[in-house]
């Protein structure tokens, strides 16, 4: 059997990490939530296309070269003459917990499905569609609704639609819009990969098991709630399992933790492994990623490399 073709939809940005304001030094890389997942999925042997829009500048060209070097198909990456990639900076505290500073209001990726690059109809080429709440947030309301509707159509045609809300409040005009958009997207999805921190921000009265139950009630048969050191809580077909995974001894930078977990989990599920084994695979990869600076670690640092 050929491996399922995966379309990861979203935004690749210029990433500044390991910042030293005293000396003016920083490491320049490329990252973004769904892009990070695309890289790790490809490294885990999956067939991945990245769907985004970039500029025609040198940074965008280098991003395309990086994608190609990672084995990611770039046939659905559009180019926009007057737009540039977004940029963000990572600052980390002594525990490795990160905070972000963004410059992305006019990024090229906001032109997704507007005529530059991929059309919504192109998603029918794929067996698996992967996107995040950031993908939804950077689109204007009409294109956001059209993307959700297209995912719902694909779901009804038997495709797998995987969604991680990855909530970034500053990208939304108000939380009510984010909640409504996420619920619409849940109804168009088959696999949910939320984080408890995000859900607790949107629904502060809900405990982890309540979050899983709420999302499952929208029609999803598989919900994997990431919850930091507590480990993922998995809801499948009405059952609920709290995983017990090894604690991570060394945390340098938590950037990309959820994105890499998602890649490890999804790759394992597509390879036929059960949810618990897939959660262990996701945890194993994320544990390595948070031991390095930046969201995308060197290929040679991958588990088993």
Protein Blocks (a to p, Z undefined) as FASTA:
>chain_A
ZZdddddedddddddehiafknopacdddddfklmmmmmmmmnopacdddddddfbfklm
mmmmmmmmnopafklcccdfkbccddddddddfkopacddddfklgfklmgoilgajafk
lmmmpmbdcddfklmmmpcfklmmmmmmmmmmmmmnopacdddfkpafklpfbfklmmmm
mmmmmmmpcbdcddfklmmmmmmmbcfklmmmmmmmnopabdcddehjnopaddeehiac
dddddddfbdfblghklmmmmmmmmmmmmnopafklmmmmmmmmmmmmmmpgcjbdcfkl
pghZZ
